[in-house]
Amino acid sequence: MNDDSRVEMQIMWNRLLSVVEEQAQVLLHTAFSPIVRECGDISAGIFDRRGRMLAQAVTGTPGHINTMAESVRYFIDEFEPETMNPGDVYLTNDPWLASGHLNDFMLVEPVFLEGTLVAFVACTSHLIDLGGLGMGPEGSDVFDEGFLVPPCRLVDKGEANEFLIHLIKANSRSPVENEGDIYALIACCDVGCARLAEMMREFRVDSLEALSAYVVDTSRRATEDAIEGIPNGVYRSRMRIDGYDFEIDLAAALHVEDRGMLLDLDGSSPCSRFGINVPINYTTAYSVFGIRCIVAPEVPNNAGSLAPFRLQAPSGSIVNAPRPAPVAMRHTIGQLMPDLVFGCLHQALPGRVPAEGASTMWDLPLRSAFDAGRKSNARAFAVEMTHNGGTGARPTRDGLSATAYPSGVWGSQVEITESVAPLRVRRRELRPDSGGAGTHRGGLGQVLEVESRERAPFHFLPSVERIRFPARGRDGGADGAAGRITLESGAALSGKGDHVIPGGDCLIFETPGGAGYGAPEARDPRAVLRDVRDGMVTADRAQELYRVVIDEAGELDAEATARLRESAPAGSAGA
């Protein structure tokens, strides 16, 4: 390929990226559910005729994007391309074929140019409620958890399947939001098809085969070159997490070969009887995302850059849950996979891997409670508040506070939550002293207080982590603060289950902090002073953990700090 051809290929590749980002923006701007519209719990992508992902939108979650990267092939196998027509749109929410649980709808639409099938576009988003026990960990199998839609035609030659849409609405506590989100997903696909066809006409190409080969081959070579810079070997990591019916062990062995990697999760705990199990597609999505954050992060995410990574896990383990295991809250464990693989990569690439973070999104489903003995909520509601803890400190920088890593899902806006449900958010602020101490400090968690405006009971169905086992520090850094859920009346709540919050009481969330990196005594005292002034760290903890003295005027006492640091042995700061 000559230089002119490479330039043209690169220009068309960039156009693909702009097309998928427009798809994502259409979905965000037309969706009804706050978790989509305000939090960005989506993905969008373009695929070649073989079902290989060529481009993904920057807006989107790894769980949606990297599962979608494999899912289009299932539709090609199920519906022969020769039977597809312009205007057809296909749908499934099967957890093992799409994004890991029933609340994610995945749509695929074939792209036609002058009557010839040339590509596919796809998108995924979260629907707020699909009946059953819904978003919560209490299901005994996937059939408890809601309405499963196998791969089917949602739109046939431009005509929507109204009966299917009626079924979905009839099986939901939020039928209007669901219908609006389905049409938003269809619009997302339609825009992708139109823009891709426009691009091909503009560049006078009638096939994407050459561009597809260029994108996939270039990305794969670049990723393999990056892997070659990592010492060959087997690197192991383990993590114990809260679990539900039992504490869970996650085990990983990362095999680094010349131009590829295999992640083996043998040794991880068996499936739970509750809905925190993870289908292998979702486990793979977040594991590979974590690896790619360290290995070749600058290479665009597509079929080529994903190809050098393989994953295996024993069937029946909690990270490879077979049908029909309950999986509604699969993100609870799935989003911890980057921290698990970071434990392996830290051995292979010391000085490049951050400390552990809160990681698991604090997804907080709330819905109305029916109480036959008294007036219940004036109107039925189902809402998901998504909030986050702190990220782990990085080798050269502090962690980020109240930031969604690895999910990328933005925190729910207080005003939006209050507008769609009869709830009041009394307080939302950063949680001082929750970031683990270190040369670089972990990011802070946050505190939220939520109550019913109607003083009526409501259901709270959490499935969160880092309450018993907080984020672990790296290279001498301290652990982050553990999360906590309580009632204003004083009761402590478990991090998983179905809790009924009494009318008139207030629910208090304290999300976990990220862990620190490096010895706390090595942190610049001026950085500690800034933390105290910004309300990130209290003066007492600054002295206890960092050996930094802040005087009554709120200034750094340099002499007292120097004496304290000289008198304290290295590593004596508390965890």
N, C-alpha and C positions, 0 to 999 in steps of 0.2 A: 504494500500500500504506500503510495507516494504522499508527500507532505500535504498537498492540496486535498487529497482524499481524507487524510487524518483530520485536518482542520474542519472540513465539512461534517465529518462524523462527530467531532466534538461539539460543533454548533448544534447539530440535531440532538445530541445527548442532553445538552443544556436545555433545549426546548422541551424535551421529555420531562425534565425536572420542573419546569415552569407549568406544564400541563397538570402534573399531579398535585402541585401546590394549589393551583386554581380549583381542582377537584375538592381538596380539603377545605378551602375557604367557602366553597358553595355549601358543603355539608355543615360547617360551623354556623353559617349565616341563615340556614333554613331549618335547622333542627329545632325541635320543640323541647326536648329534655335538657335541663340545666347541665347535667353531667357531660353532655355532648357540646352544647352551645357555649357554656361558660368554662368547662374544664378540659375540652379537647381530647376526650376519650375516643379516638377515632384512628383510622388509617386510610390511605388511598394509594393505588399503585397502577402501573402499566405493565403488561405481560405480553410476551411474544406468542406466536401460534402454538408453541410447545408448552406454554404455561410457565415460562421462566420470567421471573420478575426483573424488569429492566430499570425501573425507577420507582421510588417511593417518596411520598410527601414528607417534608421536614416536620410538619405538624402531624403528630400521631405517637402512639405508644409502641414500644418494642414488642409487647405481647400481641398487639393487633398486627403490626407490620410483619414480624418474622413468622407468625403462623400463617398469615395471608400469603407469604412467599411460597408456601407449599400447597395451599388449599386450592388454587385455581386448577391444578392438575386433576383433582378429584372431580371437578365439574366437567372437564374435558373427557374424563373416563366415563362419567355418568351420562352425559348428553353428547352424542357424536357431533362433531363440528359440522358435518354435512347436513344435519337436521336443524341447525341454528339459522335464525333469520334476523335481519335488521330490526331493532326494537325489542328483541328478547332480553329479559333480565332474569337471572337465576339467583336463588336464595337458599341458605341453610343457616341454622344456628346449632347444628350438631357439634357438641364440644370437641369430639375427636377428629372432626373434619375442618372445623373453623377455628375459633379462638379460645377454646378451653372451657367455656361455660355457656349456658343457655341464653344469658342476657345479651350476648354479642351476636348481632345479625351480620352475616357476610353476604354481599351481593357481587355478582359477576355479570358483565355485559360484553358480548362480542362486538368488535369494531369492524365495520364493513367499509370498504372503499370501492366505489363503482361496482357494487354487488359482490365483491370478493372479501372473504374473511381474512383480515390482516393482523389482528391482535385482540387482546382482551384488556378491559379495565376492571378494577375491583375496588371495593371499599368495605370498611367494617365500622360499626359504631355500637355503643352500648344502649340498650333499651331499658327503661327504668323499671319495668315490672312485667313479668310474663306468667303471673299466677303462681299456683302451688305455694310452697313455703318461700319461694323467691330468694332474694339476696340475703343469705344468712347460712350458717353452717349446719342447720339442724336436720337436713334431709338424710334419709337412710339410703336412698339411691337417686339417680338422676331423674327418675320419674316423679319423685316427690318435689323436685325443685322448680318445675314449671312446664311450659309448653314447648315440646321439641318439634322443630320443623325439618324434615329430611330435605336433601337437595331437590328442588322443584323449580318450576317456572313461575316466577312472581309476575312477570309481564310477558305477554305473548304477542309479538308483532305490534307492540305499542299499546296493547290493551291490558290494564292491570287485572290481576286475579282478585276480584272483589270478594269472592267467597273466602279466600285465604285471609285477606285483610280483616274481614268480619270475624273470623275465628280467632285471630290474634287479639283483636280488640275485646272479644267476649271473654278471653282468658287473662284479662289484665285488670289491675286496680287503677291503671292510668291509661285508659283506652285512647283518649284524645292525643296524649303525648306519643303513644306508640304509632298511631296512624300518621301523625305529622313526621315522625322520625323515619318511617318507611318511605314516605314520599321524598324526604330529604336525601335518603340514600339513593333512591332512583335518580334524582336530579344530579347527584354527584357523579353517578355513572354516565348519564346522558351528556353532561358537560365534558367529561373525559373523552368520550367517543367523538364528539363534535370537534374538539380542539385537536385531537390526534389526527383525524382525517384532514383538517385544515392544514396542519403542519406538513403532512405527506404531500398534499397538492402543492403547497408553496415550494417544497424542495424537489418536486417532480419525481417522487419515488412511488412505486406501486407495491413495494414490499418492504418490510422491516428486517428481513433476514440479515442483510449486511450490517445494519446498525446493531442488531441484536448480538451478532457474533463479536463485533468490535467492543460493545459494552461489557459483555460477559468475559471475553478473553482478557481484555485490558485489566479489568477489576480483579480477576483471579490471579493473574501474574503478579500484580502489585501486592496482593495479600500474601501470596506464597513467598515473595521476596522478603516481606517483613517477617514471616515466620522463620525464614532461614537465619535471621539474626538472633534467634533465641536458642540457647544451648539445648541440644537434644536431651531427653531424659523423661522421667516420670516424677511428677510433683503432686503431693497429696495434701489434702485439707479436710478438716472435719468441723462441724458446727452443731451445737445443741440448741434447739429452739423450744418455745413454750408448748406448742401442740395444743391438743384439746383433751382427748381421752387418755393420752400419754405424752410424755416429753418425746420429742422427735430428734433423731440423729440424721444429719445429712453428711454424706461422705463423697469425696471426689478424688479421682486420680486423673491428672491431666498428662496425657502422653504426647510429648512434642517430638515430631518426626521432622525430616528434612524440609518438607514443604506442606505439612499438614498437621492437624491436631485431632486427637480423640479424647473426649471427656467421658470417663467411665464412672457412673454413680452407684456402682455396686457397694453394698454396705449401708445404704440408706434405709431408714425404717420402713416397715410395711405400711399398707394403706390404713387410714383411720376409718372408723365407721361413720364419721361425720364429713360434711362437705368441704374439707380443706385439702382433699386429694388433688393431684395435678396430672392431667393428661400429658403424655410425652411431648406433644407438639408445643405446648406452652412452656414446659421445662426447657426444651431445646431453644425456644425463642429467647428467653431471658439469659440462659447460660451463654449462648453464642454472642448475644449483645454485650454481656459483661466482658467476654474475651476480646471482642472487637473494640471496646473502649480503650483497651491497652495496646492491642496489636492492630496496627494499620487503621487507626480511627479516621484518618483523612480520606480513605478510600470510600466512595459512595456505596451505600448498602443496596445490593442487588444479588441476583443468582450467582454471579461470578465471585463476589467477595464473600458470600456465605459458603461456597462449595468446599473450601479446604477444611471445614470444621465438621466433625462427626460427634454424635453423642449416643451412648447406650446406657440403659438402666434396666434392672430386672423387672419383668412384668409382675405387677402386684405390689411393687414398692410405691411409696407415697409420691414419688416423682415420675412414675409410669403407671398411673391408675387405669385399670381395664374397665370396659363397659360392664355394668351400668353404675359404677361407683359414683357417689355424690361428689360434685366438683364445683358447686356454686361459688365458693370462695377460694378458687385455685390460686389466685394472686397472692394469698396470704403467705404461701411457701414459695411460689414461683418467683416472686420479686426478691427473694433472698438469694437466688442463684448467683447473681453477680458477686455478692460478698463471699460466697463459697468458692467461686473460681478465682477471686482475687487472692484468697489464701494460697492457692497453687501458684499463681503468677508472681506473687511477692517473692517466692523462692527462686523463680527463674529470672526475674527482672527486679532485683532489690532497688529501692529508691524510686520506683515508678508507679507504685500501686497505693491507692488511698487506704485509710483506715475504714473499718466498717461503719455503716450509717444506720439510721432508722430503717431505711430500705422499703419495708412493706408499707404501702399506702394505708393510711387509716381511713378505710372506706366504712362509713357509718350509716347503714340503712336505717331509716326511721319511717314508721308508718302508723296510721291510726289504729286504735284498739277498739274492739266492740265490747261494750260492757252492758249486759242486759239489765243490770240492776240500777243503772243511773244514766243520765244523759251522757252519751259518749261524744266524740268529736263532732262538731257541727257538720263537717264534710269529711269524706274519706280522703286520705292522702297517702302517697308513697314518695319518699324523697331519699336521695343518697347524698350525704355530705362527704366530700372527699377532702381530707386534710393530710398533712405530711409532717414528719419530724425533721431532724437535721441530717445532713450528709456527713460522712466521715471527712476528717481533715485530710488534705492532700500533702504529698511530700514537700511541697514548697508554699502552700497556702492553707488558710483556714477552710473549714467546711462551710457549707451554705446552710442558712437557717430556714426552717419551714419550707423545704424545697423537695420536690418530687424527683428523687432518683431511686430506682431506675425507671419508674413508670412514665415520667414526664407529664402526668395528669395534674393540671393546675388546681389549686385549692378552690373550694366552693366559695362564692361570694356571699357575704352575710345578707346583703339586700335581696339577692335572688332567692336564697333559701327562704327568707321570710315572706317573699311574694308568692311562692308556690305552695307553701304549707303553713298551717296555723302555729308556727313556732316562733320563738324569740331567741336570738343569740345575744345574750347579755354581755358577753365578754369574748374577745379574741385578741390575744397578744402573745409576744414571745415569752418563753419560759426561762427566766434567768438561771444560770449555773447548770443548765442541762447539757451543754456541750462539753465533751470530754476534754480535760486539760492536756496540754501538750505544747511542744515547741510551736506547733500549729494546732489551734483549737478546733474541736468538732463544732459543727453547726448546731444551733439551738432548736429544740422542739417548740411547741406552742401550747397555750392554754385556751380552751373554749368552754363556755357555759351555755347550755341550751335548755329551754323550758317551753311548755305548752302555753300559748296565749289564751287558750280556752280553759286552762287549769284542768285539762282532761288527761287521762292516762294515754300513753302511746308506747308502741313496741320499739325496742332498740335491739338490732340483730348484728352485733359486732363480730368480726373475725380479724383480730389484729395480733401483732407479734411485738416482741421486745418488752414484755412486761416482767417476765422472770429472768430472761437472759438478754441483757442490754448489748448494744454494739460494742465490740472489743477494739481496744486501742492497738496501735502498731508502733513498733520500735521504741517502746517506752512510754507511749502515750496512754492516757487513762481512758477507761470505758466511758461511754456516754451515759446519761441518766436513763433509767428504765421508764417506760410509759406507765400511765396509771389512769383508771376510770373509777370515779366515785359519784355518789349523790351528795347534794348539799346537806341532806339529813344525816350523813355520816357513813353510810354503807359503802363498802368497796365492791365493785363489780368485776367479774371475770372478763377476760378479753375476748371470749367467744361464747355464743349462746343466744337465747331469746329472752331478753329482760323486758318486763313491763314497768315503765317508769310511772310512778304514781302522779296523779294530777296535783299540781302545786309544788312538786319537788323540782329540783334542777339537776341536770346531768352535766358532769364536769369531766372533760377530757384533758389529759396532759400527755402530749405525744412525746416519743423518745428523742433523745439527743444523739448526734453523731459522736463517734469516738475521736480521741486526739491522736496526733502523730508526733513522735519524738518526745524527749524528756521535757516535762513542764518547766523545770528550772532553767532550761535553755531559752525560754521565750523572752523576747525583748521586753523589759519592764515598761517601755513606752506603749507597746501593744496591749499589755495588761491594763495600763491606765486608761487607754481608749475603751477597752471592753467595760471597765467599771463605769466610766462616764456615759457610755451608750446603754447601760443597763443590761449588758450581756452577762456580766460576772459581778457578784457582790464583793464588797471590800473584804469581808471576812474570808471568803473563798479565795480571793486573790492572794491573801497572805498565807492561807493554809496550803493551797495547791501550787502556787507559783512562787512563793517566797518573795512576794512583792508587797511593800507596805504603802498604803494610801493614807495620808494624814486626814485630820478632821476637816480641813479645808478642801478636801478632794484632790489634793496634789500628790505627786509621787515623792515619797521620802527616800531619796537616793541613798543616803547614808545608812538608814535603817535597813533598806533592802539589801545593800551590800553586806552588812554585818550578818543579816539573817541567812543570806545565801552562802556566806563563808562558813557559818556554823552548822548548816544543815548538810548532811552527807548526800551525795548524788542519789537520785531516785527515791528520796524519802518523802516526797509529796504524796498525799493520799490519792486513792483512785476515785 
